[in-house]
């Protein structure tokens, strides 16, 4: 039950990241990745992992970060294509249906990459280390979600047809 909750929390973070931040990912990606890597190093340091496990743990992180860059690029393209198709004078329902499928498939790939990364990371840890790691990462994700939501709330949004 708790593992399911942690997965849902991670998935929620991923959904919010995709839904709210895809346009801003390119700018914030480097900073967020750096913060995440530093956070993981801080979490792992007191666990005193063997050097080979520590190296393997960080390699998992690098592997999935690279994979997600490709997935996010695909999501950006899918969103742009869908936006263009919807903006047409007479949108083609069949084309839009295909584009919606492409977008949701990309989101599914993104969620699966987070789950796979988590599973590979946990496999390198003892049960006690797993618990500490999951709680620490959940706290970090919560802090990042709050930060993103505050930044988003601080922006003034212009609705279509509205002038500032």
C-alpha positions as CSV (number, residue, x, y, z in Angstrom):
1,X,0.0,0.0,0.0
2,X,2.8,2.4,1.0
3,X,4.8,1.6,-2.1
4,X,1.7,2.3,-4.2
5,X,1.3,5.7,-2.5
6,X,5.0,6.5,-3.2
7,X,4.6,5.6,-6.8
8,X,1.4,7.7,-7.0
9,X,3.2,10.6,-5.4
10,X,6.1,10.3,-7.9
11,X,3.6,10.0,-10.8
12,X,1.8,13.1,-9.5
13,X,5.0,15.0,-9.6
14,X,5.7,13.7,-13.1
15,X,2.2,14.7,-14.2
16,X,2.6,18.2,-12.8
17,X,6.1,18.5,-14.3
18,X,4.8,17.6,-17.7
19,X,1.6,19.5,-17.6
20,X,2.9,22.7,-16.0
21,X,6.6,22.8,-16.8
22,X,7.3,21.2,-20.2
23,X,7.7,24.6,-21.8
24,X,10.1,25.7,-19.0
25,X,12.0,22.4,-18.8
26,X,14.8,23.4,-21.1
27,X,15.7,26.3,-18.8
28,X,15.1,24.7,-15.4
29,X,16.2,21.2,-16.4
30,X,19.9,21.8,-15.7
31,X,19.2,23.4,-12.3
32,X,16.7,20.8,-11.2
33,X,18.9,17.9,-12.3
34,X,21.8,19.4,-10.4
35,X,19.7,19.8,-7.3
36,X,18.4,16.3,-7.6
37,X,21.8,14.8,-8.0
38,X,23.1,16.8,-5.0
39,X,20.1,15.7,-2.9
40,X,20.7,12.1,-3.8
41,X,24.4,12.4,-2.8
42,X,23.3,13.9,0.5
43,X,20.9,11.1,1.1
44,X,23.3,8.4,0.2
45,X,26.3,9.7,2.1
46,X,25.1,8.8,5.6
47,X,24.1,5.4,4.3
48,X,27.8,4.6,3.6
49,X,27.2,2.6,0.4
50,X,30.1,0.5,-0.9
51,X,31.9,2.5,-3.6
52,X,30.7,0.2,-6.3
53,X,27.1,0.5,-5.2
54,X,27.4,4.3,-4.9
55,X,28.8,4.4,-8.5
56,X,26.1,2.0,-9.8
57,X,23.4,4.1,-8.1
58,X,24.6,7.3,-9.8
59,X,24.9,5.5,-13.1
60,X,21.2,4.6,-12.9
61,X,20.4,8.2,-12.4
62,X,22.5,9.3,-15.4
63,X,20.9,6.5,-17.5
64,X,17.4,7.6,-16.8
65,X,18.1,11.3,-17.1
66,X,19.4,10.8,-20.6
67,X,16.4,8.6,-21.5
68,X,14.0,11.3,-20.1
69,X,15.6,14.0,-22.2
70,X,14.6,12.1,-25.3
71,X,11.1,11.4,-23.9
72,X,10.6,15.1,-23.0
73,X,11.8,16.2,-26.5
74,X,9.2,13.9,-27.9
75,X,6.5,15.2,-25.6
76,X,7.3,18.8,-26.6
77,X,7.0,17.8,-30.3
78,X,3.7,16.0,-29.6
79,X,2.3,19.0,-27.8
80,X,3.4,21.4,-30.5
81,X,1.9,19.2,-33.2
82,X,-1.4,18.9,-31.3
83,X,-1.5,22.6,-30.7
84,X,-1.0,23.2,-34.4
85,X,-3.6,20.7,-35.4
86,X,-6.2,22.1,-32.9
87,X,-5.5,25.7,-34.2
88,X,-6.4,24.7,-37.8
89,X,-9.5,26.3,-39.2
90,X,-11.2,22.9,-39.5
91,X,-9.4,20.5,-37.1
92,X,-9.1,16.9,-38.4
93,X,-10.5,14.6,-35.7
94,X,-8.6,11.6,-36.9
95,X,-5.3,13.5,-36.9
96,X,-6.0,14.9,-33.5
97,X,-6.9,11.5,-32.2
98,X,-3.5,10.2,-33.4
99,X,-1.7,13.1,-31.9
100,X,-3.5,12.6,-28.5
101,X,-2.4,9.0,-28.6
102,X,1.2,10.1,-29.3
103,X,1.1,12.5,-26.4
104,X,-0.4,10.0,-23.9
105,X,2.1,7.3,-25.0
106,X,4.9,9.8,-24.3
107,X,3.5,10.5,-20.9
108,X,3.3,6.8,-20.2
109,X,6.9,6.4,-21.2
110,X,7.9,9.2,-18.9
111,X,6.0,7.7,-15.9
112,X,7.5,4.2,-16.7
113,X,11.0,5.7,-16.7
114,X,10.5,7.1,-13.2
115,X,9.2,3.8,-12.0
116,X,12.0,1.8,-13.6
117,X,14.6,4.2,-12.2
118,X,13.1,3.9,-8.7
119,X,13.1,0.1,-8.9
120,X,16.7,-0.1,-10.1
121,X,17.8,2.3,-7.4
122,X,16.0,0.4,-4.6
123,X,17.5,-2.9,-5.8
124,X,20.9,-1.5,-4.8
125,X,19.8,-0.7,-1.2
126,X,18.9,-2.6,1.9
127,X,15.3,-2.4,3.2
128,X,16.3,0.2,5.8
129,X,18.2,2.3,3.2
130,X,15.2,2.0,0.9
131,X,12.9,3.4,3.5
132,X,15.3,6.3,4.2
133,X,15.8,7.0,0.6
134,X,12.0,6.9,-0.3
135,X,11.1,9.3,2.6
136,X,13.9,11.7,1.7
137,X,13.0,11.7,-2.0
138,X,9.3,12.2,-1.2
139,X,10.2,15.2,1.0
140,X,12.3,16.7,-1.8
141,X,9.6,16.1,-4.4
142,X,7.1,17.8,-2.1
143,X,9.4,20.8,-1.7
144,X,9.9,21.0,-5.5
145,X,6.2,20.8,-6.1
146,X,5.5,23.6,-3.7
147,X,8.3,25.7,-5.3
148,X,6.9,25.1,-8.8
149,X,3.3,25.9,-7.7
150,X,4.4,29.1,-6.0
151,X,6.3,30.2,-9.1
152,X,3.3,29.3,-11.3
153,X,0.9,31.2,-8.9
154,X,3.2,34.2,-9.0
155,X,2.9,34.5,-12.7
156,X,0.1,36.5,-14.2
157,X,-1.6,34.6,-16.9
158,X,-3.1,36.1,-20.0
159,X,-6.1,34.3,-21.2
160,X,-6.8,34.1,-25.0
161,X,-8.4,37.3,-26.2
162,X,-7.3,39.2,-23.1
163,X,-5.0,42.1,-23.3
164,X,-2.7,43.3,-20.5
